Amino acid sequence: MRGQMNPRVDFWRDQSNWPRDGGEFIFLARAANALGRSIFGTEWSEVEFATEFPQSLPAIPPKFLSGLSYFAHNLLMSHRPEFKRQPLSIPARSHPSGFAPMPLPIEFSTDEWAAALEISKSNYERAKPALMRAGRVQQRISEMAATGILKTALRAKAGGSFYEVPAEWWNTERTHCRFDFCQMNPKKPFGNGSAGDHYCWIFVEREGLLKQTTLPKEEPELVKTLTEKALRRTVADKRDIFAEWRKKCGKDIPTIAEDVAAMKKQGINRDDTRQLRKDFPARPSGSPKKRRE
């Protein structure tokens, strides 16, 4: 349930747990805040990366029980008491097999779903400016690191020497997870993980950062337009595009390969497609594949 403890939010809010800077290197989180202040001035609040990404809802309630159903239920329970929504109980594992019975479906009236949509959109509008600023800083650091303008380094979480990160490790679309806890796994630099046993702290070169933080605020309207478009696509549009694709498929549920291929044409990557599939019907295991024209 959203609203509960979020380790990423806690990490960015509690700077006392950040590693100290070392000589020519500055910890990535401090570097991000410094660059944010340089680009956005007094707009930068240092809580941008601690802002929770708002969950969006489709225009109509999901036909199948999913995380979206629980999310909408909790929104109504927290913000619209007039609907008298009650906390949901988790079925007890009373069966001898140890498995819990299937939870009951969550139903919504037209008015209830409209209210949940309104709350969700309001949450998005409230979080959007901070998320846009964080996205711009993340993009800027990643681009500079990929081109070699800004050198980066890793250090074991327990301590030790710094060792430089090859610029090509930043030549990827999978940089967002590195800003969750400012960590990277040198054994799997292009993985989707954010933290773990083999992960190291990420640092940036102090001299390279200072050269960038002295620059004036650049093309604010263009930055705002591009970042807002990308954020809006991430929050809501991808789900709508995927839903429209599944609607065209009718009762013939696509394979994961077909979903991935269709979304690739829309500019949606494989990882996002796999996430989107979780809220839609899946092809039963062993079902014969149908050739799709």
KEKE-3310 file (N, C-alpha, C; in steps of 0.2 Angstrom, whole numbers, plus 5000, padded with zeros to 4 digits):
npx = (5004:5003:5010:5016:5031:5045:5060:5068:5064:5066:5080:5084:5080:5086:5101:5111:5115:5122:5137:5153:5161:5176:5191:5195:5182:5164:5150:5136:5123:5124:5130:5120:5111:5118:5120:5106:5103:5110:5104:5091:5090:5082:5071:5074:5073:5079:5072:5068:5072:5067:5053:5039:5034:5019:5006:4996:4979:4969:4956:4944:4938:4949:4946:4950:4956:4969:4984:4981:4967:4968:4975:4967:4956:4962:4965:4952:4948:4956:4955:4941:4930:4916:4912:4913:4923:4931:4945:4954:4955:4967:4966:4966:4979:4972:4970:4975:4985:4993:4991:4983:4966:4958:4958:4943:4935:4937:4925:4919:4909:4902:4904:4913:4924:4927:4930:4941:4950:4951:4957:4969:4974:4976:4986:4996:4998:5002:5014:5022:5030:5042:5046:5049:5060:5069:5071:5077:5089:5094:5095:5104:5116:5118:5120:5132:5141:5141:5147:5159:5162:5159:5167:5165:5165:5167:5165:5168:5155:5158:5170:5186:5197:5194:5188:5188:5173:5170:5166:5157:5148:5138:5131:5117:5100:5096:5098:5090:5088:5100:5100:5091:5097:5109:5119:5129:5131:5146:5148:5137:5134:5123:5112:5095:5094:5094:5101:5111:5121:5133:5134:5140:5145:5141:5151:5155:5167:5174:5180:5175:5161:5161:5163:5152:5141:5143:5137:5124:5106:5099:5089:5075:5062:5062:5068:5058:5047:5051:5054:5042:5034:5040:5039:5025:5022:5027:5020:5006:5003:5009:5002:4990:4992:4996:4985:4976:4982:4980:4966:4964:4968:4958:4950:4961:4974:4990:5007:5022:5032:5025:5019:5030:5036:5026:5025:5037:5037:5030:5039:5041:5050:5057:5057:5048:5037:5035:5032:5020:5012:5008:4996:4987:4977:4986:4993:4988:4999:5007:4998:4993:5001:4995:4996:4999:4993)
npy = (4994:5011:5025:5020:5016:5020:5015:5022:5035:5038:5037:5048:5058:5058:5063:5060:5047:5046:5043:5051:5064:5062:5068:5072:5068:5069:5064:5056:5060:5072:5079:5079:5087:5099:5102:5104:5115:5124:5124:5126:5136:5145:5137:5124:5112:5102:5090:5084:5072:5064:5064:5055:5044:5047:5036:5031:5029:5019:5024:5017:5005:4991:4975:4964:4958:4968:4977:4990:4990:4989:5000:5011:5008:5011:5025:5031:5027:5034:5048:5050:5049:5048:5038:5027:5016:5002:4995:4982:4965:4952:4936:4922:4910:4896:4884:4867:4865:4876:4887:4903:4907:4914:4931:4942:4950:4968:4980:4995:5009:5020:5033:5032:5027:5038:5048:5042:5043:5057:5060:5054:5061:5073:5071:5068:5081:5088:5082:5083:5095:5094:5081:5083:5092:5084:5074:5081:5084:5072:5067:5076:5074:5060:5061:5069:5061:5050:5055:5058:5071:5073:5064:5049:5039:5023:5017:5005:5001:4999:5005:5012:5012:5024:5020:5023:5024:5017:5028:5022:5015:5023:5025:5021:5017:5014:5022:5027:5019:5020:5032:5030:5025:5030:5020:5007:4992:4985:4973:4970:4982:4986:4982:4981:4983:4992:4992:4982:4968:4968:4980:4997:5013:5028:5041:5058:5067:5081:5093:5092:5094:5106:5114:5113:5117:5131:5136:5146:5146:5135:5137:5137:5135:5126:5115:5113:5109:5098:5089:5088:5082:5069:5065:5064:5055:5044:5042:5040:5039:5027:5016:5018:5017:5004:4997:5001:4993:4980:4980:4980:4967:4959:4944:4936:4934:4941:4935:4937:4941:4946:4957:4965:4968:4975:4986:4991:4998:5009:5016:5011:5003:4986:4983:4991:4987:4974:4977:4983:4973:4966:4970:4966:4953:4937:4925:4909:4896:4885:4887:4887:4896:4909:4915:4931:4944)
npz = (5000:4996:5003:5014:5022:5013:5006:4997:4998:5011:5011:5003:5011:5023:5026:5034:5033:5022:5013:5017:5007:4997:4995:4979:4975:4975:4983:4974:4977:4984:4974:4965:4971:4971:4958:4955:4962:4955:4942:4944:4954:4967:4966:4968:4980:4987:4990:4980:4974:4984:4982:4980:4967:4958:4957:4943:4937:4926:4914:4916:4928:4932:4925:4931:4947:4954:4958:4956:4959:4973:4976:4972:4980:4993:4991:4991:5004:5012:5007:5004:5014:5014:5006:5013:5014:5019:5028:5020:5023:5024:5017:5028:5030:5030:5024:5023:5013:5015:5007:5004:5002:4987:4986:4988:4974:4971:4970:4961:4961:4948:4952:4963:4956:4948:4958:4963:4952:4951:4963:4961:4950:4955:4965:4956:4949:4960:4963:4952:4948:4956:4952:4939:4940:4946:4937:4926:4932:4934:4921:4915:4923:4919:4905:4904:4911:4902:4891:4895:4900:4913:4926:4934:4949:4959:4975:4988:4999:5012:5013:5007:4992:4978:4962:4944:4934:4919:4905:4896:4903:4907:4895:4892:4894:4906:4919:4929:4940:4947:4954:4964:4976:4974:4970:4962:4953:4950:4945:4937:4928:4920:4925:4932:4946:4962:4974:4985:4990:4982:4977:4975:4982:4972:4965:4960:4950:4958:4952:4939:4941:4947:4937:4929:4938:4938:4928:4919:4921:4909:4894:4900:4897:4886:4892:4902:4894:4887:4898:4905:4895:4894:4907:4908:4899:4905:4917:4914:4900:4894:4900:4895:4881:4881:4885:4874:4864:4869:4868:4855:4852:4856:4862:4860:4868:4869:4867:4877:4869:4858:4865:4869:4856:4850:4859:4858:4845:4849:4856:4869:4881:4884:4898:4904:4898:4903:4916:4914:4909:4921:4925:4917:4908:4907:4895:4897:4903:4892:4882:4864:4852:4842:4825:4822:4813)
capx = (5000:5007:5010:5019:5038:5048:5067:5071:5062:5070:5087:5086:5078:5091:5107:5116:5117:5126:5144:5156:5165:5183:5196:5192:5176:5158:5144:5132:5117:5126:5132:5114:5108:5122:5118:5099:5103:5113:5100:5084:5090:5078:5066:5077:5071:5083:5067:5065:5073:5063:5046:5036:5031:5012:5002:4990:4974:4966:4950:4939:4941:4952:4941:4953:4959:4976:4987:4977:4961:4969:4977:4961:4952:4965:4964:4945:4947:4960:4953:4934:4926:4909:4911:4913:4927:4934:4952:4954:4958:4971:4964:4971:4981:4969:4970:4980:4991:4997:4989:4978:4961:4959:4954:4937:4936:4935:4921:4919:4903:4905:4906:4919:4930:4928:4933:4948:4954:4952:4963:4976:4977:4978:4992:5001:4999:5006:5021:5025:5036:5048:5049:5052:5067:5074:5072:5081:5096:5097:5097:5110:5122:5119:5123:5139:5145:5142:5151:5166:5163:5159:5170:5162:5169:5164:5169:5164:5151:5162:5176:5192:5199:5189:5190:5184:5168:5170:5160:5152:5143:5132:5128:5112:5093:5094:5101:5086:5089:5106:5098:5087:5101:5116:5123:5129:5134:5151:5148:5131:5133:5117:5106:5089:5094:5096:5105:5112:5128:5138:5133:5145:5142:5143:5154:5157:5173:5173:5182:5170:5155:5161:5163:5145:5137:5144:5133:5118:5100:5098:5083:5071:5055:5063:5069:5051:5042:5053:5054:5035:5032:5043:5036:5018:5022:5029:5015:4999:5002:5011:4997:4984:4995:4996:4978:4973:4985:4977:4959:4964:4970:4952:4951:4967:4979:4997:5013:5026:5036:5021:5018:5036:5037:5021:5026:5044:5035:5027:5044:5041:5055:5055:5056:5041:5031:5035:5028:5013:5008:5006:4990:4982:4977:4991:4991:4989:5005:5005:4993:4996:5002:4992:5000:4996:4994)
capy = (5000:5017:5029:5017:5017:5020:5016:5027:5042:5039:5038:5055:5063:5057:5064:5058:5041:5047:5042:5057:5065:5060:5071:5074:5065:5071:5058:5058:5063:5079:5082:5080:5093:5105:5104:5106:5122:5128:5124:5129:5141:5144:5132:5117:5111:5096:5085:5082:5064:5060:5064:5048:5044:5045:5030:5033:5025:5020:5028:5013:5001:4985:4969:4958:4960:4970:4982:4996:4990:4990:5007:5015:5007:5015:5032:5032:5026:5040:5054:5051:5045:5047:5031:5022:5011:4999:4991:4975:4960:4947:4930:4918:4903:4891:4878:4862:4866:4882:4893:4907:4907:4919:4937:4944:4956:4974:4983:5002:5012:5025:5039:5030:5027:5045:5051:5039:5046:5064:5061:5052:5066:5079:5069:5069:5088:5091:5080:5084:5100:5091:5076:5086:5095:5078:5071:5085:5084:5065:5067:5080:5070:5054:5063:5072:5055:5046:5059:5059:5078:5072:5058:5046:5033:5019:5015:5000:5004:4998:5010:5010:5017:5025:5018:5026:5021:5019:5032:5018:5012:5027:5025:5016:5020:5011:5025:5029:5015:5022:5038:5028:5025:5032:5014:5004:4985:4985:4966:4970:4989:4988:4979:4985:4984:4999:4991:4975:4966:4969:4987:5002:5020:5032:5048:5061:5071:5088:5098:5092:5096:5113:5118:5113:5121:5138:5138:5149:5142:5135:5136:5134:5133:5120:5110:5111:5106:5091:5085:5087:5077:5063:5062:5063:5048:5038:5041:5038:5037:5020:5012:5019:5014:4996:4995:5001:4988:4974:4980:4978:4960:4956:4939:4933:4937:4941:4932:4943:4943:4951:4963:4969:4970:4981:4992:4994:5002:5015:5019:5009:4998:4979:4983:4995:4982:4968:4980:4985:4966:4963:4973:4964:4946:4934:4919:4903:4892:4880:4889:4887:4903:4911:4920:4938:4948)
capz = (5000:4995:5009:5019:5022:5006:5008:4993:5001:5018:5009:5001:5016:5029:5023:5039:5031:5016:5014:5016:5001:4998:4991:4972:4973:4979:4983:4969:4980:4985:4967:4961:4974:4969:4951:4955:4964:4949:4936:4946:4959:4973:4965:4970:4987:4990:4992:4973:4973:4989:4980:4978:4960:4959:4954:4939:4936:4920:4914:4919:4933:4929:4926:4935:4953:4953:4963:4955:4963:4980:4976:4971:4987:4998:4990:4993:5011:5015:5005:5003:5019:5012:5002:5019:5012:5025:5027:5017:5027:5020:5019:5032:5027:5034:5021:5024:5009:5016:5002:5006:4997:4983:4989:4985:4970:4973:4965:4962:4957:4943:4956:4967:4952:4946:4963:4964:4947:4953:4968:4958:4946:4960:4967:4951:4948:4966:4963:4945:4947:4959:4948:4933:4942:4948:4930:4923:4935:4933:4914:4914:4925:4915:4899:4905:4912:4896:4886:4898:4903:4921:4928:4940:4952:4963:4981:4992:5004:5018:5012:5002:4986:4972:4955:4939:4931:4912:4902:4892:4908:4907:4889:4893:4896:4913:4924:4934:4946:4950:4958:4969:4982:4972:4970:4956:4954:4945:4941:4932:4928:4916:4928:4934:4953:4965:4979:4986:4993:4977:4975:4978:4981:4966:4967:4954:4951:4961:4947:4933:4944:4948:4930:4927:4943:4938:4922:4920:4920:4902:4891:4905:4894:4882:4897:4905:4889:4886:4904:4906:4891:4896:4913:4907:4896:4910:4922:4911:4893:4893:4902:4890:4875:4881:4885:4868:4860:4871:4866:4848:4852:4858:4866:4858:4873:4866:4871:4880:4864:4854:4868:4868:4849:4849:4863:4855:4840:4852:4860:4876:4882:4887:4905:4906:4895:4907:4921:4912:4908:4927:4927:4911:4908:4904:4892:4901:4902:4887:4876:4858:4849:4836:4821:4823:4807)
cpx = (5004:5006:5014:5027:5041:5055:5070:5070:5066:5078:5089:5084:5083:5098:5113:5118:5121:5133:5148:5160:5172:5187:5193:5185:5170:5153:5139:5126:5118:5127:5125:5110:5111:5120:5111:5099:5105:5108:5093:5084:5086:5072:5068:5076:5075:5078:5065:5066:5069:5055:5044:5033:5024:5010:4997:4985:4971:4959:4944:4942:4944:4947:4944:4956:4967:4978:4983:4970:4962:4971:4971:4956:4955:4965:4957:4945:4951:4957:4945:4930:4919:4907:4911:4917:4931:4941:4950:4958:4961:4968:4969:4973:4979:4969:4976:4986:4995:4995:4983:4972:4961:4955:4948:4938:4934:4931:4920:4912:4906:4907:4912:4925:4932:4932:4940:4953:4955:4957:4969:4979:4979:4985:4998:5003:5003:5013:5025:5031:5042:5051:5052:5059:5072:5075:5077:5088:5099:5099:5103:5117:5124:5122:5130:5143:5146:5146:5158:5167:5163:5162:5166:5166:5165:5168:5164:5160:5154:5168:5181:5193:5193:5192:5185:5179:5169:5164:5155:5146:5137:5129:5122:5105:5092:5098:5097:5087:5095:5105:5093:5091:5108:5121:5123:5133:5139:5151:5142:5130:5126:5111:5101:5089:5096:5101:5106:5119:5134:5138:5138:5142:5145:5145:5155:5163:5171:5174:5177:5164:5155:5161:5156:5140:5138:5140:5127:5112:5099:5092:5078:5064:5056:5064:5062:5047:5044:5053:5047:5032:5034:5040:5028:5017:5023:5023:5009:4999:5004:5006:4991:4986:4994:4989:4974:4976:4981:4969:4959:4965:4963:4953:4958:4973:4986:5002:5017:5030:5032:5020:5024:5037:5032:5022:5033:5042:5032:5033:5044:5045:5053:5053:5050:5036:5030:5031:5021:5009:5006:4999:4985:4983:4983:4989:4993:4995:5003:5000:4996:4996:4999:4996:4996:4998:4996)
cpy = (5006:5021:5026:5018:5016:5021:5021:5034:5043:5040:5045:5060:5063:5057:5062:5051:5041:5046:5049:5058:5063:5063:5074:5072:5068:5065:5061:5061:5071:5083:5084:5087:5100:5107:5106:5113:5127:5129:5128:5134:5140:5139:5125:5117:5105:5090:5082:5074:5060:5061:5057:5049:5042:5040:5033:5028:5025:5023:5024:5008:4994:4979:4964:4962:4962:4975:4988:4996:4992:4998:5012:5014:5012:5022:5034:5032:5032:5047:5056:5047:5044:5041:5025:5016:5008:4995:4984:4970:4955:4941:4926:4912:4897:4884:4874:4863:4872:4888:4896:4907:4914:4925:4939:4950:4962:4978:4991:5004:5017:5031:5038:5030:5034:5049:5049:5042:5054:5065:5059:5057:5072:5077:5070:5076:5091:5088:5081:5089:5097:5085:5078:5089:5089:5075:5074:5084:5077:5064:5070:5076:5064:5056:5065:5066:5051:5049:5060:5066:5077:5065:5055:5040:5029:5018:5010:5003:5004:5003:5008:5015:5018:5022:5020:5022:5023:5023:5028:5015:5016:5028:5020:5020:5018:5015:5027:5026:5017:5028:5036:5028:5027:5026:5011:4997:4985:4978:4966:4978:4991:4984:4984:4986:4991:4998:4984:4974:4968:4976:4992:5009:5024:5039:5051:5066:5078:5093:5098:5095:5104:5117:5118:5117:5129:5141:5141:5144:5142:5133:5133:5132:5127:5114:5108:5107:5099:5086:5083:5082:5070:5060:5060:5056:5043:5037:5038:5036:5030:5015:5012:5016:5006:4994:4996:4995:4981:4974:4978:4970:4956:4950:4935:4936:4936:4937:4938:4945:4948:4957:4968:4972:4976:4987:4996:4999:5009:5018:5017:5003:4991:4979:4986:4990:4977:4971:4981:4978:4964:4965:4971:4956:4943:4927:4913:4899:4886:4881:4889:4894:4903:4916:4926:4942:4955)
cpz = (5000:5001:5015:5018:5015:5007:5004:4996:5007:5016:5007:5006:5022:5026:5028:5037:5025:5017:5013:5009:5002:4993:4984:4970:4978:4978:4978:4972:4981:4979:4964:4964:4972:4962:4950:4957:4958:4943:4938:4951:4965:4972:4968:4978:4991:4992:4985:4972:4979:4987:4977:4971:4961:4955:4950:4939:4929:4920:4917:4924:4930:4930:4930:4941:4952:4958:4962:4958:4970:4981:4976:4978:4992:4997:4992:5001:5014:5013:5005:5008:5018:5009:5007:5017:5019:5024:5025:5021:5022:5022:5023:5028:5031:5031:5022:5020:5010:5012:5005:5001:4993:4986:4985:4980:4973:4968:4966:4958:4952:4947:4960:4962:4949:4952:4964:4958:4948:4958:4965:4954:4950:4963:4962:4950:4954:4966:4957:4945:4950:4955:4942:4934:4943:4941:4926:4925:4933:4925:4912:4917:4921:4908:4899:4907:4906:4891:4889:4901:4910:4922:4934:4943:4957:4969:4985:4997:5011:5019:5008:4997:4982:4966:4950:4936:4923:4909:4899:4897:4909:4900:4889:4895:4903:4918:4929:4940:4950:4955:4963:4976:4980:4973:4963:4957:4949:4941:4936:4931:4924:4919:4930:4942:4955:4970:4981:4989:4988:4975:4979:4977:4975:4968:4960:4955:4953:4955:4942:4935:4945:4942:4928:4932:4942:4931:4923:4919:4912:4899:4895:4902:4890:4887:4900:4901:4888:4892:4905:4902:4892:4902:4912:4904:4900:4915:4919:4904:4891:4894:4897:4883:4875:4881:4878:4863:4862:4869:4859:4847:4853:4863:4865:4862:4870:4870:4873:4874:4859:4858:4868:4861:4848:4853:4860:4849:4843:4857:4868:4877:4885:4894:4907:4903:4900:4914:4920:4911:4915:4928:4921:4911:4904:4900:4896:4899:4897:4882:4870:4855:4843:4832:4821:4816:4808)
residu = (MET:ARG:GLY:GLN:MET:ASN:PRO:ARG:VAL:ASP:PHE:TRP:ARG:ASP:GLN:SER:ASN:TRP:PRO:ARG:ASP:GLY:GLY:GLU:PHE:ILE:PHE:LEU:ALA:ARG:ALA:ALA:ASN:ALA:LEU:GLY:ARG:SER:ILE:PHE:GLY:THR:GLU:TRP:SER:GLU:VAL:GLU:PHE:ALA:THR:GLU:PHE:PRO:GLN:SER:LEU:PRO:ALA:ILE:PRO:PRO:LYS:PHE:LEU:SER:GLY:LEU:SER:TYR:PHE:ALA:HIS:ASN:LEU:LEU:MET:SER:HIS:ARG:PRO:GLU:PHE:LYS:ARG:GLN:PRO:LEU:SER:ILE:PRO:ALA:ARG:SER:HIS:PRO:SER:GLY:PHE:ALA:PRO:MET:PRO:LEU:PRO:ILE:GLU:PHE:SER:THR:ASP:GLU:TRP:ALA:ALA:ALA:LEU:GLU:ILE:SER:LYS:SER:ASN:TYR:GLU:ARG:ALA:LYS:PRO:ALA:LEU:MET:ARG:ALA:GLY:ARG:VAL:GLN:GLN:ARG:ILE:SER:GLU:MET:ALA:ALA:THR:GLY:ILE:LEU:LYS:THR:ALA:LEU:ARG:ALA:LYS:ALA:GLY:GLY:SER:PHE:TYR:GLU:VAL:PRO:ALA:GLU:TRP:TRP:ASN:THR:GLU:ARG:THR:HIS:CYS:ARG:PHE:ASP:PHE:CYS:GLN:MET:ASN:PRO:LYS:LYS:PRO:PHE:GLY:ASN:GLY:SER:ALA:GLY:ASP:HIS:TYR:CYS:TRP:ILE:PHE:VAL:GLU:ARG:GLU:GLY:LEU:LEU:LYS:GLN:THR:THR:LEU:PRO:LYS:GLU:GLU:PRO:GLU:LEU:VAL:LYS:THR:LEU:THR:GLU:LYS:ALA:LEU:ARG:ARG:THR:VAL:ALA:ASP:LYS:ARG:ASP:ILE:PHE:ALA:GLU:TRP:ARG:LYS:LYS:CYS:GLY:LYS:ASP:ILE:PRO:THR:ILE:ALA:GLU:ASP:VAL:ALA:ALA:MET:LYS:LYS:GLN:GLY:ILE:ASN:ARG:ASP:ASP:THR:ARG:GLN:LEU:ARG:LYS:ASP:PHE:PRO:ALA:ARG:PRO:SER:GLY:SER:PRO:LYS:LYS:ARG:ARG:GLU)
# end
